[in-house]
Amino acid sequence: MKIMVSACLMGRRCKYNGGHNFHAALADFLTHHEVIEICPEVTGGLPTPRLPAELIDGIALRSDGVSVDDKYERGAQAALEQALREQPDLIILQPRSPSCGVTSIYDGSFSGTLIAGAGKTAQLLLDHGFQVIDADECARLLRSGKLS
């Protein structure tokens, strides 16, 4: 199986704070598959580290109020183009991210409050018919044996 995955989940230090979201069970699972790593935020032109951003009325704004929406849009488009070229069987993204959140994202108040919704990249990939899940759902599927 060919799987596209958020690079931070693989231990790449591309998270806004310079860290990563390494997911050991996911990394172990992926050793048996063809992996395509993506980080739409970095691809879109954002540095690492960077100020956190959240979606406010659909616009990516940094915690200081500056719009970085153009970079989020550019990164989402680049991820879509790569997915269209590579045709992954599954895409696994970082939960809650303004780029990669699949079912929930932060509400834009920078308070840690979650709302239903998808990040810019996740939504674009879903809109184009790709099978997209977040790492939390992937972990549930791995534990239940529904993903192998």
Stockholm file with secondary structure:
# STOCKHOLM 1.0

chainA/1-148         MKIMVSACLMGRRCKYNGGHNFHAALADFLTHHEVIEICPEVTGGLPTPRLPAELIDGIALRSDGVSVDDKYERGAQAALEQALREQPDLIILQPRSPSCGVTSIYDGSFSGTLIAGAGKTAQLLLDHGFQVIDADECARLLRSGKLS
#=GR chainA/1-148 SS CEEEEEGGGGTCSCSTTSCCCCCHHHHHHHTTSEEEEECHHHHTTCCSSCCCEEEETTEEEETTSCBCHHHHHHHHHHHHHHHHHHCCSEEEECTBCTTTCSSEEECSSSSSCEEECCCHHHHHHHHTTCCEEEHHHHHHHHHHTCCC
#=GC SS_cons         CEEEEEGGGGTCSCSTTSCCCCCHHHHHHHTTSEEEEECHHHHTTCCSSCCCEEEETTEEEETTSCBCHHHHHHHHHHHHHHHHHHCCSEEEECTBCTTTCSSEEECSSSSSCEEECCCHHHHHHHHTTCCEEEHHHHHHHHHHTCCC
//
